């Protein structure tokens, strides 16, 4: 299967998981073509001040790969800064959050996979 850039669906989610502003989603794989243990594979763009609020995933793990910009990520109850090339992995129901507190856009590859 080949999916061209212009064929990928996009959407905007407001106040995602109780966060502030908007998160722009560009799905890399449509839901109907997603491999069986993958629930989400999307490119997220957050403008300055945008965030995904604190949340967890029961029976799932979430991976953030920072493509560009600087992310503030809640990891184990501690805020950490991640830059392009850095990865955050949150397993199970561990609380996590993502925010852009910087002047440049934050672009993140986000993946949610089932634990088993």
Helices and strands as residue ranges (DSSP letters): G 5-7, E 10-14, G 16-18, E 22-27, G 31-33, E 38-46, E 51-55, E 60-68, E 70-75, E 78-83, E 87-90, E 96-99, E 106-114
